[in-house]
Amino acid sequence: MTDDLAAQLRPATADDWPAFYRAMSAAFGETPSGPYLDSPPPVAEMDRSLALWDGDRVAVTAGIYSRSLSVPGAVVPCAGITWVTVSPTHRRRGILTEIMRRQLTELHEQQREPVAGLWAAEHPIYGRFGYAPATFRGNLTGRTERLRLRPDVDLGAGRVNIVPAELYRAAAPAVHEQVRRFVPGNLARDDRWWDRLLRDEKEDRDGATERQYLLHNEPDGTVSGYAAYRVKSSWTDRGEPDGTLTVEEVRGTSTSAYASLWKLLLSVDLIRTVRAPMLSPDDPIRQLVTDGRALHVSPLDALWVRLVDVDRALAARRYPAPIDLVIEVRDEFCPWNAGRWRVSGHPAGGYCGRTDLDPDLVLGIEALSAAYLGGVSLATLHAAGRVTEISPGAVTLAATAFSWPVTPWCPDEF
Ligand SMILES: CC(C)(COP(=O)(O)OP(=O)(O)OC[C@H]1O[C@@H](n2cnc3c(N)ncnc32)[C@H](O)[C@@H]1OP(=O)(O)O)[C@@H](O)C(=O)NCCC(=O)NCCS
């Protein structure tokens, strides 16, 4: 990219939003729609945006959301990279590369978020900048006639209620707040994010109903779970019902709440197929049904992660087994991360600092970022030639210490 073009990249303002949004929509092949045509939505942080103008048209867009990411044993600030588009008139001139460099350099120099995350429109775009898939979504799907809960599942004494959107909006956040900290990959949701999540525009429904809401109440009235879903009716040419129920989210603070919500979701009349595209490939529902093979799983990459600062990021998470190793990190794109780091950690804390000691492992920033949330094994990355073992046994030690009992998962696309 020429220095001239790079110098023209600057934050957009709220007044720029209509042109900014138009450019972004065009690059994603969409028509601008919804309530935020004229002014930015509440989740927007225009001061963290970047734009490049071509006359009175915006040709390049990018942004960052300030988010909180659950990581193994902790919650860390995370720069949620978003709005990344380069118009066909400006593509393949290094503008995305310049955006990536500018964002990561600023995060590092200002000591802001130690970790960045994004959802990739296409897999080959972001690896070169050090991002890697760190969570996966399961794309679960099954036929209802084969999906039954195990008879030994304790459904408790609570009850599932179909509720209006307002009641759900009032009650679900407290449940989410209780559970999200314990699931690496989950993101905190404040009111702005809940409002965004629960927007229900007709054009986004793909022929299905408006969103339906469930709450699970304990006998004393406490809300201990929630679920959101849509139904799309269909009939075979023999007149048989063949509807599809798409689960958007199910969360519970107890197994009985979770299972009770699923019991209802699996038993809605006229439904033959249940889909849950955003749930974890390791979702507990797979252990709750009698016929696990009837619930097909086809995982896809979800939240990608990039360590902005290796030391701050590795010190922020916890390690389920003791670790004290020297890793040598290769990171050409963010040279401040390159070199040898002593990583020590245990279930209650972590430390990472510069060292001159000989390395036990050598790996690239992509591999380290993939393993950060505990869902991609360093042993698998080693088997793929992306981690080099110098000290015998170091891969096994590091793979164990970097793992985590809860599979990372992110249901929040942004
Ligand atoms: C993806 C996009 C932002 C790339 O912008 P760009 O300015 O053309 O990217 P750059 O010129 O900086 O490309 C850097 C490198 O990445 C490669 N690259 C960029 N986009 C790619 C893609 N979609 N698939 C494969 N490689 C890609 C380039 O070929 C280049 O490789 P090279 O250095 O080996 O030549 C742009 O094509 C776009 O807006 N696409 C549509 C919207 C979109 O997908 N946005 C991403 C949202 S997550």
PDBQT file of the ligand as one rigid body, heavy atoms in Angstrom, charges set to zero:
ROOT
HETATM    1  C1  LIG A 501     -11.090  -9.287   2.483  1.00  0.00    +0.000 C 
HETATM    2  C2  LIG A 501     -10.745  -7.871   2.038  1.00  0.00    +0.000 C 
HETATM    3  C3  LIG A 501     -10.999  -6.924   3.220  1.00  0.00    +0.000 C 
HETATM    4  C4  LIG A 501      -9.274  -7.849   1.639  1.00  0.00    +0.000 C 
HETATM    5  O1  LIG A 501      -8.819  -6.513   1.486  1.00  0.00    +0.000 OA
HETATM    6  P1  LIG A 501      -7.553  -6.135   0.582  1.00  0.00    +0.000 P 
HETATM    7  O2  LIG A 501      -7.224  -4.710   0.877  1.00  0.00    +0.000 OA
HETATM    8  O3  LIG A 501      -7.793  -6.533  -0.822  1.00  0.00    +0.000 OA
HETATM    9  O4  LIG A 501      -6.421  -7.062   1.226  1.00  0.00    +0.000 OA
HETATM   10  P2  LIG A 501      -4.837  -6.873   1.047  1.00  0.00    +0.000 P 
HETATM   11  O5  LIG A 501      -4.553  -6.224  -0.267  1.00  0.00    +0.000 OA
HETATM   12  O6  LIG A 501      -4.255  -6.212   2.228  1.00  0.00    +0.000 OA
HETATM   13  O7  LIG A 501      -4.396  -8.391   1.028  1.00  0.00    +0.000 OA
HETATM   14  C5  LIG A 501      -3.344  -8.913   1.774  1.00  0.00    +0.000 C 
HETATM   15  C6  LIG A 501      -3.100 -10.329   1.372  1.00  0.00    +0.000 C 
HETATM   16  O8  LIG A 501      -4.258 -11.115   1.712  1.00  0.00    +0.000 OA
HETATM   17  C7  LIG A 501      -4.735 -11.789   0.537  1.00  0.00    +0.000 C 
HETATM   18  N1  LIG A 501      -6.194 -11.791   0.604  1.00  0.00    +0.000 N 
HETATM   19  C8  LIG A 501      -6.993 -10.747   0.810  1.00  0.00    +0.000 A 
HETATM   20  N2  LIG A 501      -8.286 -11.119   0.787  1.00  0.00    +0.000 NA
HETATM   21  C9  LIG A 501      -8.287 -12.442   0.565  1.00  0.00    +0.000 A 
HETATM   22  C10 LIG A 501      -9.309 -13.395   0.418  1.00  0.00    +0.000 A 
HETATM   23  N3  LIG A 501     -10.618 -13.052   0.520  1.00  0.00    +0.000 N 
HETATM   24  N4  LIG A 501      -8.966 -14.685   0.185  1.00  0.00    +0.000 NA
HETATM   25  C11 LIG A 501      -7.660 -15.030   0.080  1.00  0.00    +0.000 A 
HETATM   26  N5  LIG A 501      -6.635 -14.154   0.219  1.00  0.00    +0.000 NA
HETATM   27  C12 LIG A 501      -6.948 -12.877   0.450  1.00  0.00    +0.000 A 
HETATM   28  C13 LIG A 501      -4.235 -10.971  -0.616  1.00  0.00    +0.000 C 
HETATM   29  O9  LIG A 501      -4.177 -11.724  -1.782  1.00  0.00    +0.000 OA
HETATM   30  C14 LIG A 501      -2.888 -10.516  -0.141  1.00  0.00    +0.000 C 
HETATM   31  O10 LIG A 501      -1.977 -11.591  -0.281  1.00  0.00    +0.000 OA
HETATM   32  P3  LIG A 501      -0.482 -11.336  -0.799  1.00  0.00    +0.000 P 
HETATM   33  O11 LIG A 501       0.121 -10.405   0.213  1.00  0.00    +0.000 OA
HETATM   34  O12 LIG A 501       0.094 -12.712  -0.786  1.00  0.00    +0.000 OA
HETATM   35  O13 LIG A 501      -0.624 -10.722  -2.134  1.00  0.00    +0.000 OA
HETATM   36  C15 LIG A 501     -11.600  -7.415   0.819  1.00  0.00    +0.000 C 
HETATM   37  O14 LIG A 501     -11.379  -8.320  -0.222  1.00  0.00    +0.000 OA
HETATM   38  C16 LIG A 501     -13.092  -7.352   1.114  1.00  0.00    +0.000 C 
HETATM   39  O15 LIG A 501     -13.585  -6.311   1.513  1.00  0.00    +0.000 OA
HETATM   40  N6  LIG A 501     -13.842  -8.449   0.904  1.00  0.00    +0.000 N 
HETATM   41  C17 LIG A 501     -15.287  -8.451   1.066  1.00  0.00    +0.000 C 
HETATM   42  C18 LIG A 501     -15.716  -8.248   2.541  1.00  0.00    +0.000 C 
HETATM   43  C19 LIG A 501     -15.012  -9.199   3.464  1.00  0.00    +0.000 C 
HETATM   44  O16 LIG A 501     -14.933 -10.391   3.218  1.00  0.00    +0.000 OA
HETATM   45  N7  LIG A 501     -14.500  -8.659   4.599  1.00  0.00    +0.000 N 
HETATM   46  C20 LIG A 501     -13.879  -9.438   5.619  1.00  0.00    +0.000 C 
HETATM   47  C21 LIG A 501     -14.831  -9.493   6.745  1.00  0.00    +0.000 C 
HETATM   48  S1  LIG A 501     -14.357 -10.592   8.013  1.00  0.00    +0.000 SA
ENDROOT
TORSDOF 0
